[in-house]
Amino acid sequence: MNTYCAVGNLSQDIDYFENETFCSASTSIALNEYYKDKDGNKQENVTFLPIKGFSTIAKNMKAYLKKGSKVAIVGKLTSDEWTDKDTGKKRNKIVCKLDAIDFLEKKDDGNETNS
C-alpha cells in the first residue's frame, strides 16, 4: 500500500499547466516537526515535499490556493526522474501525487474552500 497523508502549508505559489486534454498543478508543502534537543530547547525541522494534482484537483488548487495556504493532503509517493540538461546525469526526486486535498482555511471572502 502506498498512501501518504500530511498537513502543512504551501511553501510556494501554484505552478499550473493546462492544454486541451490535460491539466496539472504543482507546488510544495512545508512539513514542520517540533522536538526538544538534549538541553530541553525547542527545535524545529522543516521538510519541503513537492506535490502534484491533476484534473479537478489541479483546477481547485489553482483557483483557491496560494503560498502559505494550510492544506491536508492524501496521495501516493512517487519518483520523478529526468536528465539534467547541464550535466547529462539522471536525477530524481520524491513527489506526492495527490488523490485528495482539503483546504483548511477559509477563502478571504469568508466562503469555505474545501474540495
C-alpha positions in Angstrom: 0.0 0.0 0.0 1.3 3.4 -0.9 -0.7 6.1 0.8 0.7 9.2 2.3 -1.2 11.8 4.5 0.1 15.1 5.8 -0.9 18.6 6.9 1.2 21.6 6.2 1.4 25.0 4.5 2.2 25.6 0.8 5.8 26.9 0.5 5.3 28.4 -2.9 2.5 29.5 -5.3 0.9 27.1 -7.7 2.6 26.2 -11.0 -0.3 25.4 -13.3 -0.3 23.8 -16.7 -3.3 23.1 -19.0 -3.9 22.1 -22.6 -6.9 20.7 -24.4 -6.8 17.3 -22.7 -4.7 17.6 -19.5 -4.1 19.9 -16.6 -1.8 19.7 -13.6 -0.8 21.9 -10.6 2.5 21.6 -8.8 3.8 23.2 -5.6 5.4 22.1 -2.4 4.2 21.7 1.2 6.2 22.6 4.3 6.0 19.9 6.9 7.1 21.1 10.3 8.4 18.8 13.0 8.9 20.1 16.6 11.1 18.5 19.2 13.3 19.3 22.2 17.1 18.9 22.0 19.2 17.2 24.7 19.3 20.6 26.6 15.5 20.8 26.5 15.4 23.7 23.9 12.5 23.6 21.4 13.8 22.9 17.9 12.1 22.8 14.5 12.9 20.7 11.5 11.1 21.6 8.2 10.8 19.2 5.2 9.6 20.5 1.9 7.7 17.9 -0.1 6.8 18.5 -3.8 3.1 17.8 -4.6 1.2 17.4 -7.8 -2.5 17.4 -8.6 -4.3 16.6 -11.8 -7.7 17.3 -13.4 -10.3 18.7 -10.9 -7.8 18.7 -8.0 -5.4 20.9 -10.2 -8.2 23.3 -11.1 -9.2 23.7 -7.5 -5.6 24.2 -6.4 -5.2 27.0 -9.0 -8.5 28.7 -8.0 -8.2 28.6 -4.2 -4.6 28.1 -3.0 -1.5 30.3 -2.7 1.8 30.4 -0.9 1.1 29.9 2.9 -2.3 28.1 2.5 -2.8 25.4 5.0 -3.8 22.0 3.5 -4.3 18.4 4.3 -3.1 16.0 1.6 -3.6 12.4 0.7 -1.6 10.8 -2.1 1.0 8.4 -3.4 4.7 8.9 -3.1 6.4 8.5 -6.5 9.7 9.2 -8.0 10.0 11.8 -10.8 13.0 11.2 -13.0 14.8 13.4 -15.6 18.1 14.0 -17.2 19.9 17.2 -16.1 20.4 19.4 -19.2 23.7 20.8 -18.0 25.5 17.6 -16.7 23.6 14.9 -18.6 23.2 13.0 -15.4 20.0 11.3 -14.4 18.2 13.0 -11.5 15.2 12.1 -9.4 13.0 13.5 -6.6 10.2 12.1 -4.5 6.8 13.7 -5.2 3.4 13.2 -3.7 0.8 12.7 -6.5 -2.5 13.8 -4.9 -5.6 11.7 -4.5 -7.3 14.4 -2.4 -6.5 17.8 -0.9 -8.5 19.6 1.8 -8.3 23.3 2.1 -8.0 24.0 5.9 -8.6 27.8 5.8 -11.5 29.9 4.7 -11.2 32.0 1.5 -10.6 35.7 2.1 -14.3 36.4 1.4 -15.4 34.1 4.2 -16.6 31.1 2.0 -15.4 27.6 2.7 -12.9 26.3 0.1 -12.8 22.6 0.6 -12.5 20.2 -2.3 
